[in-house]
Amino acid sequence: MEFPKEDSISIEPNRMPVAAWLANALSLICMTLTAYYWFLFAMAKIRRAGKRPSRRIIL
């Protein structure tokens, strides 16, 4: 197995994992916050409805 020479190694492909990590972290934060606020909104609506959730909460 031959290793590539140092001249043929470029720096450009090394930026892709950083971009992917940033995109994954951003989407994870957004999904977490969305689920958190949706859960609080649903709990408040169930509490106001006298613990009888309607089908509109699921949508």
C-alpha positions in Angstrom: 0.0 0.0 0.0 1.5 3.3 -1.1 0.9 6.5 0.8 0.3 9.6 -1.2 3.0 12.2 -1.4 2.8 15.3 0.7 2.4 17.5 -2.4 -0.8 15.7 -3.5 -2.5 16.2 -0.1 -4.7 19.3 -0.2 -6.2 21.2 2.7 -9.6 21.7 1.1 -11.2 18.3 2.0 -10.4 18.9 5.7 -13.0 21.6 5.9 -15.9 19.3 5.1 -16.1 17.6 8.6 -16.2 21.0 10.2 -19.1 22.1 8.1 -20.9 18.8 8.7 -20.3 19.1 12.4 -21.6 22.7 12.5 -24.7 21.7 10.4 -25.4 18.7 12.7 -24.9 20.7 15.9 -27.2 23.5 14.6 -29.9 21.1 13.5 -29.7 19.3 16.8 -30.1 22.5 18.8 -33.0 23.6 16.7 -34.8 20.2 17.0 -34.2 20.2 20.8 -35.6 23.7 21.3 -38.6 23.0 19.0 -39.5 19.8 20.9 -39.0 21.6 24.2 -41.3 24.5 23.4 -43.9 22.2 21.7 -43.9 20.0 24.8 -44.5 23.1 27.0 -47.2 24.4 24.7 -49.0 21.0 24.7 -48.8 20.6 28.5 -50.2 24.1 29.0 -53.0 23.4 26.6 -53.8 20.0 28.3 -53.8 21.7 31.7 -56.2 24.5 30.4 -58.5 22.0 28.8 -59.1 20.2 32.1 -56.8 17.3 31.2 -58.8 16.4 28.1 -56.4 16.7 25.2 -58.0 17.4 21.8 -56.8 16.0 18.5 -55.5 19.4 17.5 -52.6 19.1 20.0 -51.1 16.2 17.9 -51.0 18.3 14.7 
